[in-house]
Amino acid sequence: MDFKLPDIGEGIHEGEVVKWLVKEGDVVKEDQPIVQVMTDKATVEIPAPTAGRIAKIHAAEGKVALVGSVLVTIDAAGGAAPKAAPAPASHPPANGPVHTASGPAHKPGIDTMISREVVRAAAEAQSAVVAPVARKVNGKVLAAPATRKLAREMGIDIGTVAGSGPNGRVVKDDLQRFVSAPTKIVTTPAAHAPAPVPVASAATDERIPLRGLRKLIAENMHRSKSTAAHYTYVEEVDVTELVALRAASKKTAESRGARLTYLPFIIKAVVSALKEFPYVNASLDDAAGEIILRKSYHIGVAAATDEGLMVPVVKDCDRKSILQLARELDDLANRTRAKRATREELKGSTFTITSLGSMGGLFATPVINWPEVAVMGVHKIAKRPWVVNDQIAIRDIMLLSLSLDHRVVDGAVGAQFMNRVVELLQSPGLLLLE
């Protein structure tokens, strides 16, 4: 049987083949993981829908496969293999290791394993459906005018729908089955981009394929820079009081199981400012021509990994204390670097913070994490001479850089948002009222 890439998540239309776990000629068990596919910054394992022998691998490693395209041909008669032991639920616990049929998943980059039910349903649909053939008479598909009108309204090319009516006529039920099939692909026309220009290299140079997470980062950054009208606002912050508050609170936080950094304080300040300036906590839906004001406060925190930058998301930050945020940030950052963060924990942010800590440099102009409209860069804290009450004093100073999408956030709003964040960080006692 030809096994196609199943529908592996809402809004997912393609995935990059990261690694094949089998080779042609191998005999596999039903539900045995056979391939790793990456989608939306998460890597999933797809199991075999049936026992048999791997006859042909159609999608090479590094290739982007569309949902519904053939991944592999499995010869069910080519090898008798016993059925694998049942796999546990495919959704891992929010704060624990991912489990597959063989136990805890410690393999790098594996987010979760697609459930047997999803794969089996897709396989059954694939084996039951022949290539769509619409019966034509004089070059015209057989269908009633009302059916044609419905197909146009649904955005369906009626010539790709197999008709089940008399003489192969396409009926309304055929349209409904077509859009409900697991192998449905929804695409939008791609804009015509200039053809890539080859880059010369010397014999001593090393060429590394742009694939996996690195390729996804490149695509997302290019999309952000190609759509958002970026501008950056930079401000200095006197965080002397914040430094003292954190130092005084570290031991208490540790006794309560939290490693206290500056990020929980910054997140609380950001969330407070987002509530006052909702257009910074927004997205722009270009297709619908609408601005979406987010009513949740899910803060993405950029984390460096061996493979590239990932953005785990702390959900509902407005409902959590500074200590709760500290514990969750530490746990999420550790699991992200170990490549054990779940897919749900790597998406859904409404605003992003990027920080390199003590390596943060003077300031930078971060790229917006699409489809958000703002990202804040947090930079290193350094002691500098500062004027306090007309006297020069040594103070702890940090710079914040805020990149915004000018299509949604005007300069005045960006400045007001930043000023509120600065006010809260310079007087961190105000955060206790949040």
C-alpha positions in Angstrom: 0.0 0.0 0.0 1.0 3.6 -0.6 1.1 5.4 2.8 0.6 9.1 2.6 1.5 11.8 5.1 -1.6 12.0 7.3 -3.3 15.1 8.7 -1.1 15.5 11.8 -2.5 18.7 13.2 -4.9 21.6 12.7 -3.5 24.0 10.1 -0.6 21.8 9.2 -0.3 21.2 5.5 3.3 20.0 5.1 6.2 18.5 7.0 9.9 18.1 6.5 11.2 14.5 6.5 14.0 14.8 9.1 15.0 11.1 9.4 13.9 7.7 8.3 14.1 5.1 11.0 13.8 2.3 8.5 15.3 1.5 5.1 13.9 -0.1 2.0 13.7 -3.9 2.5 13.1 -3.7 6.2 10.3 -5.7 7.7 8.2 -3.5 10.1 5.5 -4.1 12.7 2.3 -2.3 12.8 2.6 0.9 14.9 6.5 0.7 14.7 7.9 4.2 14.3 9.3 4.6 10.8 10.0 8.3 10.1 10.5 11.6 11.9 8.7 14.5 10.4 9.1 18.1 11.6 6.2 20.6 11.5 5.8 24.0 13.2 9.0 23.7 15.2 8.1 20.3 16.6 9.3 16.9 15.4 6.9 13.9 15.5 7.4 10.2 14.9 5.0 8.5 12.5 4.3 4.8 12.9 3.7 2.2 10.3 -0.1 1.8 9.6 0.4 -1.9 8.9 2.9 -4.7 9.2 4.9 -5.5 6.1 8.1 -4.8 4.2 9.3 -1.3 3.2 9.1 -1.5 -0.6 10.0 2.1 -1.5 10.7 5.3 0.3 9.3 8.2 -1.7 10.2 11.2 0.4 13.9 11.6 1.0 15.4 13.1 4.2 15.3 16.9 3.9 12.3 16.9 1.5 9.2 18.8 2.4 6.1 16.5 2.0 2.6 17.8 1.6 -0.2 16.3 3.6 -1.7 13.6 1.3 1.6 13.0 -0.6 3.0 9.4 -0.6 5.7 8.9 2.0 6.4 5.2 1.7 5.1 2.0 0.0 4.6 -0.9 2.3 4.2 -4.4 0.9 1.9 -6.0 3.4 2.5 -9.4 1.8 6.2 -8.9 1.7 7.0 -9.8 5.3 5.1 -11.2 8.2 5.7 -9.2 11.3 3.9 -9.5 14.6 1.8 -6.6 15.7 3.5 -4.2 18.1 2.4 -3.7 21.6 -0.2 -1.0 22.0 1.2 2.5 22.3 0.0 4.8 25.1 -1.8 8.0 24.5 -0.1 10.3 22.1 -0.5 13.5 24.1 2.3 13.7 26.7 1.9 15.2 30.1 2.5 19.0 30.2 5.4 18.7 32.6 6.9 15.3 32.1 8.8 13.2 29.5 7.2 12.1 26.3 6.3 8.4 26.1 6.2 6.2 23.1 5.5 2.5 22.7 8.9 1.7 23.9 8.9 4.0 27.0 10.2 7.5 27.7 11.3 9.3 24.6 14.9 10.5 25.2 15.8 10.8 21.5 16.8 14.3 20.6 14.3 16.4 18.7 11.2 14.1 19.2 8.2 16.0 20.5 5.6 13.2 20.4 4.4 10.2 18.5 1.4 10.5 16.2 -1.4 8.3 17.6 -2.1 4.9 16.0 -5.7 6.0 15.5 -4.8 9.0 13.3 -2.4 7.0 11.2 -4.8 4.0 10.9 -7.8 6.3 9.9 -5.6 7.9 7.3 -4.4 4.6 6.0 -7.9 3.2 5.7 -9.1 6.2 3.9 -6.1 6.0 1.5 -6.7 2.4 0.7 -10.4 2.9 0.2 -10.1 5.8 -2.2 -8.9 5.4 -5.7 -7.4 8.3 -7.6 -10.2 10.9 -8.1 -11.8 10.5 -11.5 -14.6 12.9 -12.5 -16.7 11.6 -15.4 -16.6 14.1 -18.3 -18.8 14.4 -21.4 -17.5 16.6 -24.1 -14.8 17.8 -21.7 -17.3 18.8 -19.1 -17.7 17.2 -15.7 -21.1 15.6 -15.1 -22.7 17.6 -12.3 -25.9 19.6 -11.7 -25.6 23.4 -11.8 -26.4 23.6 -8.1 -23.5 21.2 -7.4 -21.1 23.2 -9.5 -22.1 26.4 -7.6 -21.6 24.7 -4.3 -18.1 23.5 -5.4 -17.2 27.0 -6.4 -18.4 28.3 -3.0 -16.3 25.6 -1.2 -13.2 26.4 -3.3 -13.1 22.9 -4.8 -11.9 22.1 -8.3 -14.8 19.8 -9.3 -12.7 18.0 -11.8 -10.7 16.5 -8.9 -13.7 15.0 -7.2 -14.7 11.4 -7.8 -18.4 11.2 -8.7 -20.6 8.6 -7.0 -23.8 9.4 -8.9 -25.2 7.8 -12.0 -22.6 7.6 -14.8 -20.0 9.1 -12.5 -22.0 12.3 -11.9 -20.6 14.4 -9.0 -23.3 15.0 -6.3 -23.3 17.2 -3.2 -22.3 14.3 -0.9 -19.1 13.8 -3.0 -18.1 17.4 -2.2 -18.7 16.8 1.5 -16.6 13.6 1.5 -13.9 15.4 -0.5 -13.5 18.2 2.1 -13.8 15.8 5.1 -11.1 13.3 3.9 -8.0 13.0 6.2 -5.7 13.8 3.2 -7.3 17.2 2.5 -4.8 19.8 1.5 -5.5 23.5 1.8 -3.0 25.7 0.1 -2.8 29.4 -0.9 -1.1 30.6 -4.1 2.5 31.3 -3.5 3.9 34.7 -4.3 6.4 34.7 -7.1 9.8 35.2 -5.5 13.0 35.8 -7.4 14.8 32.6 -8.3 17.6 31.8 -5.8 21.1 32.8 -7.0 23.8 30.1 -6.7 26.7 31.0 -4.4 30.2 29.9 -5.3 32.4 28.1 -2.8 36.0 27.1 -2.6 37.2 23.5 -2.3 38.1 24.1 1.4 34.6 25.3 2.2 32.1 23.1 3.9 28.5 22.9 2.7 25.8 22.0 5.2 22.2 21.3 4.0 19.7 23.9 5.2 17.1 21.6 6.7 15.3 20.9 9.9 15.0 23.6 12.5 17.6 25.8 10.8 15.5 25.8 7.6 12.3 26.6 9.6 14.0 29.5 11.4 15.2 30.9 8.1 11.7 30.7 6.6 10.0 32.2 9.6 12.5 35.1 9.8 12.2 35.8 6.1 8.4 35.8 6.3 8.5 38.2 9.2 10.9 40.6 7.5 8.9 40.4 4.3 5.5 41.2 5.8 5.9 43.2 9.0 6.9 46.9 8.8 9.7 46.7 11.4 10.8 49.5 13.6 12.7 49.4 16.9 12.5 51.5 20.0 15.3 51.4 22.5 15.2 52.6 26.2 17.6 52.7 29.1 16.4 51.3 32.5 17.8 51.9 35.9 17.3 48.4 37.4 19.2 49.1 40.7 16.2 48.4 42.8 15.3 45.3 40.8 18.8 43.9 41.2 18.6 44.4 45.0 15.1 42.9 45.2 16.2 39.8 43.3 19.3 39.4 45.4 17.2 39.6 48.6 14.6 37.1 47.3 16.9 34.4 45.8 17.2 32.2 48.9 13.5 32.4 49.7 12.7 31.5 46.1 15.2 28.5 46.2 13.6 27.2 49.3 10.3 27.2 47.4 11.8 25.3 44.4 12.3 28.3 42.1 15.5 29.6 40.5 14.8 33.3 40.4 16.2 35.2 37.4 15.2 38.6 36.1 12.8 37.2 33.5 9.8 36.6 35.8 9.9 40.3 36.8 10.2 41.4 33.2 7.3 39.1 32.1 5.1 40.6 34.8 6.0 44.1 33.7 5.4 43.3 30.1 2.0 41.7 30.8 0.9 44.7 32.8 1.8 47.0 29.9 0.1 44.7 27.4 -3.1 45.1 29.3 -2.9 48.9 29.0 -1.8 48.8 25.3 -3.7 45.9 23.7 -2.5 46.6 20.2 0.9 45.4 21.2 -0.6 42.0 22.2 -2.0 41.5 18.7 -1.7 39.8 15.3 -2.5 41.1 11.8 -4.5 38.7 9.7 -3.5 39.8 6.2 -5.8 37.4 4.5 -8.9 38.7 6.3 -7.7 42.3 6.6 -8.3 42.3 10.3 -6.3 43.1 13.5 -6.7 40.4 16.1 -6.5 41.7 19.7 -5.4 38.8 21.9 -7.2 38.4 25.2 -4.7 35.9 26.5 -1.1 36.7 27.7 1.1 33.9 26.4 4.7 35.0 26.5 7.3 33.3 24.3 10.8 33.2 25.6 13.5 32.6 23.0 15.9 29.8 24.0 19.1 28.9 22.3 19.6 25.2 21.5 22.2 23.2 19.7 20.0 23.2 16.6 19.0 26.8 16.7 16.6 29.3 18.4 13.4 27.9 19.8 10.6 29.8 21.5 8.9 27.9 24.3 5.7 29.6 25.6 4.6 30.4 29.1 0.8 30.4 29.0 -1.5 32.7 30.9 1.2 34.8 32.5 -1.3 37.2 33.9 -2.6 34.5 36.3 0.8 33.4 37.7 2.9 34.8 40.5 6.6 35.7 40.0 7.6 32.4 41.8 5.3 30.4 39.6 6.7 32.0 36.5 10.3 31.3 37.7 9.6 27.6 38.2 7.8 27.2 34.9 10.5 29.2 33.0 13.3 27.0 34.4 11.5 23.8 33.7 10.4 24.8 30.2 13.9 26.1 29.3 15.6 22.9 30.4 13.2 20.7 28.5 13.5 22.8 25.4 17.3 22.6 25.4 16.9 18.8 25.9 14.5 18.8 23.0 11.7 17.4 25.2 9.3 20.3 25.1 5.9 19.4 23.6 4.5 20.9 20.5 1.8 22.7 22.5 4.5 24.4 24.6 6.3 25.7 21.4 3.4 27.6 19.9 0.6 30.0 20.7 2.7 33.0 22.0 1.1 36.5 21.8 4.3 38.4 22.6 8.0 37.3 22.6 11.0 38.2 24.8 14.5 37.4 23.7 17.4 37.6 26.1 21.0 36.5 26.1 21.5 37.3 29.8 25.0 38.5 30.6 26.0 38.1 26.9 23.1 40.4 25.9 25.3 43.2 24.4 24.4 46.8 24.4 21.2 46.4 22.4 19.9 44.8 19.3 17.0 45.0 16.8 15.2 41.6 17.2 13.0 40.2 14.5 9.3 39.9 15.2 8.1 36.4 15.9 5.3 36.1 13.2 2.3 36.4 13.5 2.9 38.6 16.5 3.4 42.4 16.1 6.1 42.9 18.8 9.2 41.4 20.3 11.3 42.7 23.2 15.1 42.3 23.5 16.5 42.2 27.0 20.2 43.1 27.3 22.9 42.8 29.9 22.9 44.8 33.1 26.1 46.9 33.7 27.1 49.4 36.3 27.3 52.9 34.9 27.5 56.4 36.2 23.9 57.8 36.5 22.4 61.0 37.6 20.2 60.6 40.7 18.7 63.7 42.4 21.2 65.8 40.5 24.1 63.7 41.9 26.2 61.2 40.0 25.9 57.7 41.3 26.9 54.2 40.3 23.7 52.4 39.2 22.8 49.1 37.5 21.6 50.0 34.0 20.0 47.8 31.3 18.8 48.5 27.8 15.6 47.2 26.3 14.9 47.1 22.6 11.4 46.7 21.3 10.7 45.8 17.7 7.2 46.5 16.5 5.1 46.1 13.3 4.3 49.7 12.3 1.2 48.4 10.4 -0.5 47.8 13.8 1.5 49.7 16.4 2.2 53.4 15.9 5.4 55.0 17.3 3.6 56.8 20.1 1.9 53.6 21.3 5.2 51.7 21.2 6.9 54.4 23.3 4.0 54.5 25.8 4.2 50.7 26.2 7.9 50.8 26.7 7.6 53.6 29.2 5.2 51.6 31.3 7.6 48.6 31.3 10.5 50.8 32.3 8.4 52.4 35.1 7.6 48.9 36.6 11.2 47.6 36.4 12.6 50.8 37.9 10.1 50.5 40.8 9.7 46.7 41.1 7.6 47.0 44.3 4.7 48.0 41.9 4.8 44.5 40.5 3.6 43.2 43.8 0.3 44.9 43.0 -0.1 42.9 39.8 
